[in-house]
Amino acid sequence: MDETLLGIGQMAQRSGLTVSSLRFYAGASVLEPDVVDPDTGYRRYRPAQLRQARLIAELRRVAMPLRDIRRVGVACDDSAEVSRIIEEHLRRLEAGLADAKRVLSAVPSLLDDLEEPVPTTLPIHHLHSGKVRDLYDGGPGQLLVV
């Protein structure tokens, strides 16, 4: 066996990917080990594959889909194509961020609409005390939890 090959644990530690991620990426034909021992199933990686594993880890950190990571791997020698894939992903992220900002900006008004003041003119009767909460009868169909 070639002593320069990295075991899956070493590869995980050095790349920032988990062992289960490395297994997943091998199964998805994104990052296949250089050697898989037929008897033990141990996976071994060339040190040169560490760069590719780190690239995958970084692309996953920015939520790049697996199909695009695969496209980057195929086009790694074509910097214009890699740039185009990254720009596409960046546009999707920016659109998602704009959408998230729009949704979150509406949350305060939605919360205001949900708030109904508990009527204070009705008598509130204590029902039960527990370790962390008290229950009160707040009138017809209302239960107050404190």
Buried (B, 14 or more C-beta within 10 A) or exposed (E): EEEEBBBBEBBBEBBBBEBEBBBBBBEEEBBBBBBEEEEEEBBBBBEEBBEBBBBBBEBBEEEBEBEBBBBBBEBEEEEEBBEEBBEEBEEBEEEEEEEEEEEEEEEEEEEEEEEEEEEEEEEBEEEEEEEEEEBBBBBEEEEBEE
